Amino acid sequence: MYVASVTESEHRITVDAMVDLHNELADDPSFDPRPFLSEVGFSRAPDASAASMQRVAQRMTALSTFLADLPELDTDEAAARVTEELTELPITPSIVDHGGLGPHIHWTPPTARFDDQMMADVMMALAQEICDNGTIRFGTCAAMDCARLFYDATRNRSKKFCSDPRCASRTHTADHRRRRQATESP
């Protein structure tokens, strides 16, 4: 029997946050990551400097091509890129217990800039995902007019659309109309 741990939950939350932040910045380069990062659990986000938030956006934008390519990359290519990114970060792991979360790992020292802490969390979660599943759980939205990234946590890896509910709805509606038109045509 496999038992999920708190760390695994944090890993999943961080991977989901990475995907959503990537998509938001791809849709709107002026997107302010502070409220989003605060909402998904980055406790230092509300107090991070404006410069640090700007660096978060810049660093995530710099990763955008790599993240968009994840569904097509093999595990070795993805692992090499994540390893390269990790060598650039001030990683000093420690176990901490604050905010009622219970013991968990911080990848950076308390003195690290917020953008370094956030990027270390993201890259370590991505590293864990690649070690556990490769890149198989990353996909690109199947909607015709969407190229957003998604993380597929379904048991049978059946997810086809990003988190925007309009993508699935438009696609299913168009498919239904095509089928109906095909049966009604003489």
N, C-alpha and C positions, 0 to 999 in steps of 0.2 A: 504494500500500500504506500502511495506517495502522499505526503502531507504538505500542504502549502504553508509557507512560513510568512511572517510579517515582512521580511526582506523581499520575498517574491511579490507580495502585494505592493510594496513600495516600488519595486522594479516595474511592475505593470503600470502603475499610476504614472511613473516617470516616462515610460515609453509612450503612453497615450498622450501625455502632456507635450512631449517632443513632437509627435505627429501633428497635434492640433496647433502648436506654436508655428511649426514649419508651414502648415497650410494657411494660417492667418497671415503670416508675413509674406507668403507667396501671393495671396489675394490682395494684400494692402501693405506695401513696404513701410507706411507710416504708422502701422499698428503699434499701440503702446502695450508692451508685454507686462507691465507692472500689475494691473488688476487681474489679468489672467493667471500669472504666476502665483500671486497671492491666493487666488481662489483654489488652485490645484495643490496648494500645500507648501510652497516655498516660503517659509515663515519669515525670512529676511527680506522678501520682496518689498513690503510696504516701506521699509526704512532705507532701502538701497538708494544710492545716489542716482541722479539723472544720467550722469556719465556711465555708470555701471549698467543702467537699463539700455542706454544707447549701444554699449558694447555687446549686451545680450543679443539685441536685434542684429547687429553687424555680424556677430559670430554665427548666429543661426542662419543668417542669409548666406554667409560664406559656405555653410554646409549644405545649402539648398540643393545643389546639383547631386551631391552624394546621396542625400536623403531621398530625392525623387528617383534616383537610380536603384535604390535598395531592392525593390521587387525583382529587378533583372540581374542583380549581382550574385555571384556565387559566394559561398561562405568565406572562402579564402580571401577574395577581393575585399569583402566587407570587413573582415577581421583585420586585414592589413591597414585599411583606412582608419578604423577605430583605434588601433594600436598607435598609429601615427599621431592622431589627435590627442591620445592620452599622454604621450611623451611631452606634450606642450603644456600640460596642466600641473599645478602645484599640489599633487596628491599626497596626502599624509593621513591615512585612515585612522579613525578612532571610534570607539563605541561611546555613545552619549545617551543620556536619558533626560529629556526635557519635554515640556509642553504636554504631558500626559500620553505621549506616544509609546512609551516603553523603550527599552534599549534598542538602538538602531545605529547604523554606521553613517558617520559623516566622512566624506572623502577628502575634505580640505580642512586646514586648521581654522580655528575661529577668526583668525586675522585675515583670511583670504578675502579678496574682493568678491562681491556677490556674483558677478558674472563668471568668475573662476569656479565658485561653488556650484552654481547652476549648471555650467558646462561639464564639470566633473560628474555631477549626479546624472546628467543626461548620457554622457559617454559611458559611464560605468553600467547604467541600465541597458544601454544598447549593447555593450560588450557581453553582459550576461545573457541577453536575448540571443545574440549571435552564437554564443557557446551552447545555449539550450536548444535552439531551433534553427540556427542558420538565418536565412533571410526569407524563408517560406511563408512567414506570417505577415509579411508586408505586401501590400498590393496598391494598385492604382485604380481609382474609381472607374467603374464600367460605364458610367453615363457618358454619352457621346460628347458633351461639351464640358467635361470636367477631367482634370488631370491630378486631382488631390490625392495625397497619400493616405492610406489607412493601415491600421494594425488589426489583424484578424485574430481575435481571441476565441472564436467559435471552436467547438470540439472537433468538427469535421472540416475546418478551414473553408467554409462556404460563403463567407462574406464577399460581396462584390462591389459595394458602394461605400463612399466616404460617409462621414457623420452628418452631412447635409441631407435631410430627409427629402428635399426636392429632387435630388438626383435619382433615387430609387423610384419615386413617384412618377416623375416625367418619363423615365425609361419604361416602367411597367405600363403606363398609360399609352405611350406610343406603340409598344408591342401589342397591346390589346386592340388598339385601333387598326393596326396592320392586319392582325388576324381576322378581325371582324370585317374589314374591307375585302379581304381575300375570299371570305365565305359568301359575301353579298355580291361580289362581282360575277356577271354571267359567264 
